Every structure is written in structure tokens, then in C-alpha cells.
Amino acid sequence: MNADVSHAAVSPAAPARKPRHIAIVMDGNGRWAQARHRPRTIGHRAGARAVNACIDACLDDGIEVLTLFAFSSENWRRPKEEVGALMQLFLRALDREVDELLRRGVRVRFVGERAAFAPELRSRMARAEELTRGNTRLHLCIAANYGGRWDIAQAARALALRAAAGDIDPARIDEHMLAPQIALSDLPDADLFIRTGGERRISNFLLWQLAYCELYFTDILWPDFDAAALRAAIADFAGRERRFGMTAAQIAAGATP
């Protein structure tokens, strides 16, 4: 489950077997700044540069979907000053980066409960989505005020409303009926989950979408996570045997999961 491959051991070329959808918990910005005796906000700014490096590598390697956990529903508990700085960082990043992402064929979309954000930020988010809607080279999904439990709960609520209206029989509700209500249901489920910063947990991120995901944890703090680090994770993924409930013999015989 856990592999932290050194940068030097990884070839610049992406391995032949690669994930379609990479999901990342970008952890370690605050500790990166504290190690340098700087405010935590400096770490978040450095982390924004790591996001750009990761996007570049995904574009170069033909990754279809990149989902980044930018702000969880639990992050509102952080100090007010830090939350405010993060909101301003979001605003500046949207203003600065969206035109370049448009030019490079990146589609930007946000997943999470937006009502808690200021109208100015919600407007910028909607503009970025609309401007890049036609792009298909890379789907960049930003999870903001997002939680995996919230995601499943809102999907269940949608089906409950339909059942209450008599449109569906509650007895017929199963995972296949629930799946289209889950966020990002039009995209492939995550194949590779990466968490930086040394912690070994999922932290309420994409709980439904990670059902058969390969998990990769690294001690690298997010601001130091670069293209080489990403390709180390992809190389590790390429060496995994993904069986999806089948046996190794079935996979070796060419059975399709």
C-alpha cells in the first residue's frame, strides 16, 4: 500500500501502464513553512507552485483526470487568519491561472458545497468552469469545502427526494442507482490516490470514488512534490496487480475486471 520511491530512481518517461485518474491530498504546507521559520501562509503559496508542476506533469504524461483536495469541510476549523489567507490564495490563483489552463486544454471544475464561500469566490469558480468547459486534454477537479461523507449524503438525499415524490421504488435503490448522484460520476473513478506529508490516512476524501484505488503515501511535503515525485508514484502504480475482486490467475489469463 505504501511506497516512497526516491526521485533519482525514476525515469522522466511515464510508465506504459498508468492511471487515468489521480487524486491527491496535498499535505505538508504548514510544516514546510514552519521548518523554514516562516508563516504557514508562505507554505500555502509554495504549495500552489507544486500544483502547477503537477498539472504540467499530468499534461505531459497523458493523465486524463487530476483531483486535488484543496480545502476540506473540516478545514473551516483552522485559525481564521489562515482560512482567510487560503481564500485570498484561491482568488488570486483563479485570476492568474485560468487563462493559461484554458490555453493548454485543461477543464477546471469544482466539487464541494459552495454556499459557504463568499459570492466573489463563487463567481470566480463559476467563471473558470464556464471558460474551460470545452477542454478535454485534462480534467482538473478541485475539491473545495468537500467531504466524502457529505458527497454520499447528498447523493442519498437526491434519491430520497425522488422516492418521496413516487418517482422510484426505495426497495430498488442500490449502488448502481446511487453512483450517478455522486460527485464526478461522469469521470473515471480514481485509480491512484497520493497523500504527501507522511500521514497514512484518507481524511474523508472521495470515499466512494476510492473503492478500488491504489493508495500511495510519501513523506515528501507538498511544496517539495514535483514532477519526479509524481512519476515515482505512477511508476509504483504500474507495478501493482489490480484484480478488482478477481484472482491473479484470472487476470493472467486475460480476464477483464
C-alpha positions as CSV (number, residue, x, y, z in Angstrom):
1,M,0.0,0.0,0.0
2,N,2.8,2.3,0.8
3,A,5.8,3.2,-1.4
4,D,8.0,6.2,-1.2
5,V,10.4,6.0,-4.3
6,S,13.4,8.3,-4.5
7,H,13.4,10.9,-7.3
8,A,16.7,9.7,-8.7
9,A,15.4,6.2,-9.4
10,V,12.6,7.4,-11.7
11,S,13.0,7.8,-15.4
12,P,11.5,11.0,-16.9
13,A,9.3,8.9,-19.2
14,A,5.9,7.8,-17.9
15,P,5.5,4.1,-17.5
16,A,3.4,2.3,-20.1
17,R,0.7,1.3,-17.5
18,K,-0.6,4.5,-16.0
19,P,-3.6,5.7,-14.1
20,R,-6.4,7.5,-15.8
21,H,-7.4,9.4,-12.7
22,I,-5.0,10.6,-9.9
23,A,-6.4,12.0,-6.7
24,I,-4.1,13.9,-4.3
25,V,-4.3,15.0,-0.7
26,M,-1.8,17.9,-0.7
27,D,-0.5,17.7,2.9
28,G,2.5,19.4,4.5
29,N,2.3,23.1,3.5
30,G,2.3,24.3,7.1
31,R,5.1,22.0,8.2
32,W,7.2,23.0,5.2
33,A,6.9,26.7,6.2
34,Q,7.5,26.0,9.9
35,A,10.7,24.2,9.1
36,R,11.9,27.4,7.5
37,H,10.6,29.6,10.3
38,R,8.1,31.2,8.0
39,P,4.3,31.7,8.4
40,R,2.0,28.9,7.3
41,T,0.6,31.1,4.6
42,I,4.1,31.0,2.9
43,G,3.8,27.2,2.8
44,H,0.4,27.5,1.1
45,R,1.9,29.8,-1.6
46,A,4.7,27.3,-2.2
47,G,2.1,24.6,-2.4
48,A,0.4,26.5,-5.2
49,R,3.6,26.2,-7.3
50,A,3.6,22.5,-6.7
51,V,0.1,22.3,-8.1
52,N,1.4,23.9,-11.3
53,A,4.2,21.4,-11.5
54,C,1.8,18.5,-11.0
55,I,-0.6,19.8,-13.7
56,D,2.4,20.1,-16.1
57,A,3.4,16.5,-15.5
58,C,-0.1,15.2,-15.9
59,L,-0.4,17.0,-19.3
60,D,3.0,15.7,-20.4
61,D,2.1,12.1,-19.4
62,G,-1.4,12.0,-20.8
63,I,-3.3,11.6,-17.4
64,E,-7.0,12.2,-18.0
65,V,-8.1,13.4,-14.6
66,L,-6.4,15.1,-11.7
67,T,-8.4,15.7,-8.5
68,L,-6.8,17.9,-5.8
69,F,-8.1,18.2,-2.2
70,A,-7.7,21.9,-1.8
71,F,-10.0,22.6,1.2
72,S,-11.9,20.1,3.2
73,S,-15.2,20.7,5.0
74,E,-13.2,20.2,8.2
75,N,-10.6,22.9,7.3
76,W,-13.0,25.7,8.5
77,R,-11.8,24.8,12.0
78,R,-8.4,26.2,11.3
79,P,-7.4,29.6,12.6
80,K,-9.5,32.4,11.0
81,E,-6.4,34.2,9.6
82,E,-5.2,31.0,7.8
83,V,-8.6,30.3,6.3
84,G,-8.8,33.9,5.1
85,A,-5.4,33.7,3.5
86,L,-6.4,30.5,1.8
87,M,-9.5,32.1,0.4
88,Q,-7.4,35.0,-1.0
89,L,-4.9,32.5,-2.5
90,F,-7.8,30.8,-4.3
91,L,-9.0,34.1,-5.7
92,R,-5.5,35.1,-6.9
93,A,-4.9,31.6,-8.4
94,L,-8.1,31.7,-10.3
95,D,-7.4,35.1,-11.7
96,R,-3.9,34.3,-12.6
97,E,-4.1,30.7,-13.9
98,V,-7.4,30.2,-15.6
99,D,-6.5,31.7,-19.0
100,E,-3.3,29.6,-19.1
101,L,-5.3,26.5,-18.2
102,L,-7.8,27.3,-21.0
103,R,-4.9,27.7,-23.5
104,R,-3.4,24.4,-22.5
105,G,-6.7,22.4,-22.8
106,V,-7.4,21.9,-19.1
107,R,-11.0,21.8,-18.0
108,V,-11.4,23.2,-14.4
109,R,-14.3,22.0,-12.2
110,F,-15.0,22.3,-8.5
111,V,-16.6,19.7,-6.3
112,G,-18.0,20.5,-2.8
113,E,-20.6,22.7,-1.1
114,R,-20.1,26.2,-2.4
115,A,-22.6,28.0,-0.3
116,A,-20.1,28.7,2.5
117,F,-17.8,30.6,0.1
118,A,-18.0,34.4,-0.4
119,P,-20.0,35.4,-3.5
120,E,-16.8,36.8,-5.1
121,L,-15.1,33.4,-4.9
122,R,-18.2,31.5,-6.1
123,S,-18.3,33.9,-9.1
124,R,-14.7,33.2,-10.0
125,M,-15.2,29.5,-9.6
126,A,-18.2,29.6,-12.0
127,R,-16.3,31.7,-14.5
128,A,-13.3,29.3,-14.5
129,E,-15.7,26.3,-15.1
130,E,-17.6,28.0,-17.9
131,L,-14.5,29.3,-19.6
132,T,-12.8,25.9,-19.7
133,R,-15.9,23.8,-20.2
134,G,-15.0,22.7,-23.7
135,N,-11.5,21.5,-22.8
136,T,-10.7,17.8,-22.8
137,R,-6.9,17.4,-22.5
138,L,-7.0,17.2,-18.7
139,H,-9.9,17.4,-16.2
140,L,-8.6,19.3,-13.2
141,C,-11.1,18.8,-10.3
142,I,-10.6,21.0,-7.3
143,A,-12.3,19.6,-4.1
144,A,-13.2,22.7,-2.0
145,N,-15.3,22.6,1.1
146,Y,-15.7,18.9,0.2
147,G,-16.0,15.8,2.3
148,G,-16.6,12.2,1.2
149,R,-19.4,11.7,3.7
150,W,-21.1,14.9,2.5
151,D,-20.8,13.6,-1.0
152,I,-22.5,10.3,-0.2
153,A,-25.1,12.0,1.9
154,Q,-26.1,14.5,-0.8
155,A,-26.4,11.6,-3.3
156,A,-28.7,9.7,-0.8
157,R,-30.8,12.8,-0.3
158,A,-31.3,13.2,-4.0
159,L,-32.6,9.6,-4.3
160,A,-34.7,10.1,-1.1
161,L,-36.5,13.1,-2.7
162,R,-37.2,11.1,-5.8
163,A,-38.6,8.2,-3.7
164,A,-40.8,10.6,-1.7
165,A,-42.1,12.0,-4.9
166,G,-43.0,8.5,-6.1
167,D,-40.6,8.5,-9.0
168,I,-38.6,5.5,-7.8
169,D,-39.2,2.5,-5.5
170,P,-37.0,2.7,-2.4
171,A,-36.6,-1.1,-2.4
172,R,-34.9,-0.8,-5.8
173,I,-32.2,1.6,-4.6
174,D,-28.7,0.0,-5.0
175,E,-25.2,1.2,-5.6
176,H,-25.8,1.4,-9.4
177,M,-28.7,3.9,-8.7
178,L,-26.7,5.8,-6.2
179,A,-23.5,6.1,-8.3
180,P,-24.7,8.7,-10.8
181,Q,-25.6,11.0,-7.9
182,I,-22.0,11.0,-6.6
183,A,-19.7,13.9,-7.5
184,L,-17.6,13.4,-10.6
185,S,-19.8,10.4,-11.7
186,D,-19.2,11.3,-15.3
187,L,-15.4,10.7,-14.9
188,P,-13.4,7.5,-14.3
189,D,-13.1,6.6,-10.6
190,A,-9.7,7.4,-9.1
191,D,-7.0,4.8,-9.9
192,L,-4.2,6.3,-7.8
193,F,-4.5,8.1,-4.5
194,I,-1.5,10.0,-3.4
195,R,-1.0,11.7,0.0
196,T,2.1,13.7,0.7
197,G,3.4,14.8,4.1
198,G,3.9,11.5,5.8
199,E,0.3,10.8,7.1
200,R,-1.3,7.5,6.3
201,R,-5.0,8.2,6.1
202,I,-7.7,9.2,3.5
203,S,-9.2,12.0,5.6
204,N,-12.7,11.9,4.2
205,F,-11.6,12.4,0.6
206,L,-13.5,10.7,-2.3
207,L,-14.7,7.9,-0.1
208,W,-17.0,6.4,-2.8
209,Q,-14.6,7.0,-5.7
210,L,-11.6,5.4,-3.9
211,A,-13.3,2.0,-3.5
212,Y,-10.7,0.2,-5.7
213,C,-8.0,2.8,-5.8
214,E,-4.3,2.1,-5.3
215,L,-3.0,4.0,-2.2
216,Y,0.4,5.7,-2.2
217,F,1.9,7.6,0.7
218,T,5.0,9.7,0.7
219,D,6.9,11.6,3.4
220,I,7.6,14.4,0.9
221,L,5.9,17.7,2.0
222,W,3.6,19.1,-0.7
223,P,5.6,22.1,-1.7
224,D,8.5,19.8,-2.5
225,F,6.4,17.4,-4.5
226,D,7.4,17.8,-8.2
227,A,7.2,16.0,-11.5
228,A,9.8,13.4,-10.5
229,A,7.8,12.6,-7.3
230,L,4.6,12.3,-9.3
231,R,6.3,9.9,-11.7
232,A,7.6,7.9,-8.8
233,A,4.0,7.3,-7.7
234,I,2.9,6.5,-11.2
235,A,5.8,4.0,-11.6
236,D,4.8,2.4,-8.3
237,F,1.2,2.2,-9.6
238,A,2.4,0.5,-12.8
239,G,3.9,-2.4,-10.7
240,R,0.7,-3.1,-8.8
241,E,-1.6,-6.0,-9.7
242,R,-5.2,-4.7,-9.8
243,R,-7.6,-7.6,-9.5
244,F,-11.0,-5.9,-8.6
245,G,-12.1,-9.0,-6.7
246,M,-10.8,-11.5,-9.3
247,T,-8.0,-13.9,-8.8
248,A,-4.4,-13.4,-10.1
249,A,-4.9,-16.5,-12.3
250,Q,-7.9,-14.9,-14.0
251,I,-6.0,-11.6,-14.6
252,A,-3.1,-13.6,-16.0
253,A,-5.4,-15.4,-18.3
254,G,-6.6,-12.1,-19.7
255,A,-9.9,-11.6,-17.9
256,T,-11.2,-8.1,-17.8
257,P,-12.1,-6.7,-14.4
